[in-house]
Amino acid sequence: MRRHVSFLVVAGWGGLNAVLLSVLAVYGENSLVFWLWGGVVALLELLASSRCSPPRARAPRNR
């Protein structure tokens, strides 16, 4: 199955957020921030890995 460019964009966005979250860990941020931001990163990666295809055009009906 061929992956679309949108998969790469969402996966890259989630990866960038994971890097930013690790930067916050270095600076000792509050644990609530890790839960919230980490949840968003996980959600982005789940959306990127979903295999939803765009809706297909419907064929015209013969009357």
GIGI-V170952 format. One record per backbone hydrogen bond with DSSP energy under -0.5 kcal/mol. CO is the residue of the C=O (numbers start at 1). NH is the residue of the N-H. E is the energy in kcal/mol with one decimal. If there is no record, write none. Layout:
CO,NH,E + CO,NH,E
This chain:
4,7,-0.8 + 4,8,-1.0 + 5,9,-2.1 + 6,10,-2.4 + 7,11,-2.5 + 8,12,-2.4 + 9,13,-2.3 + 10,14,-2.4 + 11,15,-2.3 + 12,16,-2.5 + 13,17,-2.2 + 14,18,-1.9 + 15,19,-1.9 + 16,20,-2.4 + 17,21,-2.1 + 18,22,-1.7 + 19,23,-1.7 + 20,24,-1.8 + 21,25,-1.5 + 22,26,-1.5 + 23,27,-1.4 + 24,29,-1.6 + 25,28,-0.9 + 30,33,-0.6 + 30,34,-1.0 + 31,35,-1.9 + 32,36,-2.5 + 33,37,-2.8 + 34,38,-2.2 + 35,39,-1.7 + 36,40,-1.7 + 37,41,-2.4 + 38,42,-2.5 + 39,43,-2.3 + 40,44,-2.6 + 41,45,-2.2 + 42,46,-2.1 + 43,47,-2.4 + 44,48,-2.2 + 45,49,-1.8 + 46,50,-0.8 + 61,63,-0.5
